[in-house]
Amino acid sequence: MKRRAFITLLGGAAAWPLAARAQQPPMPVIGFLDAASAPERGDFVTAFKQGLAEAGYFEGQNVAVEYRWAEGRFDRLPELAADLVRRGVSVIATPTTTAAALAAKSATGTVPIVFGVGGDPVQLGLVASLNRPGGNATGVNFFTMELVAKRMQLLREMVPAAKRIAVLANPTDRSNDPALHEVATAATGLQVLPFEAGTGREIDATFESLAREKVDALFVVGSALYAARRVQLAVLAASSRIPTTHSQRVFVEAGGLMSCGPNLANASRQVGLYAARILKGAKPADLPVEQATKLELVINLNTARALRLEVPPMLLARADEVIE
């Protein structure tokens, strides 16, 4: 074979892999939208990736993930959602924040959305029905609102002498408004004092008011802001000697008294599984909304002792975890 022909043949062979790579479809991109910050959601991101991996998707290998964090500023969510739509993502995932799911739904009626929400997805306008969502969104419902009465009951068991209950809500997170009505309904026979705090400084001011009001306990409505400020809440509650109830175990791990709520890490994993199914061709309209049924009751016994509370033995027996 002549030298020129041999070199031409080699050049053509070297080009084959390049041509093959050029013909491969682009890597799909998932948009991940959350109201908190990356450090605060580390466990949930890990669980989300676990769900993807169980379905054969691995970040950086055959799927990319674009993260958008509102850093506790709920007013940023609409623009962050719109940015993901402009980016041309294949799916938008909002594993733990109702406000993020609503922002994504407002931003697009075509890009698939996989959510995790605490309220009723039908009432929120995210889906037509739980069994047949019918639009571009589906996901996981973890019934945070429905647990309000349960949390109030447990708080009454923990602090049976309580008469004045304060309720703390984030005014910038309007998706939790229904919880305030539920608390009032569940607190029959108690005096309920509503408070709002949307910044760390406002949280400090609220606890000064709680001390003046001599409240017997504090019911904290779930919010990404409060999850980010959970250590601040725990320290202030301890110094004010106020028993607290929360919707997530992370508050109790930080020093809060007790929590009752769903396992949000598992819900995030389910969101990852659904996102993977959509990447494989499933339609959100045909994927029923999953319902998180497992609840966790977590009690911080050290905090109870510091507050000089005698935890009822029956309550301890029902706890999924007791922190000592």
Secondary structure, DSSP 8 states (H G I E B T S, - for coil): --HHHHHHHHHHHHHHHHHHHHHS----EEEEEESS-TGGGHHHHHHHHHHHHHTT--BTTTBEEEEEE-TT-GGGHHHHHHHHHHHT-SEEEESS-HHHHHHHHHH-SSS-EEEEESS-TTTTTS-S-SS---SSEEEEE--TGGGHHHHHHHHHHHSTT--EEEEEE-TT-GGGHHHHHHHHHHTTTSEEEEEE--SHHHHHHHHHHHHHHT-SEEEE---HHHHHTHHHHHHHHHHHT--EEESSHHHHHTT-SEEEEE-HHHHHHHHHHHHHHHHTT--GGGS--EE---EEEEEEHHHHHHTT----HHHHHH-SEEE-
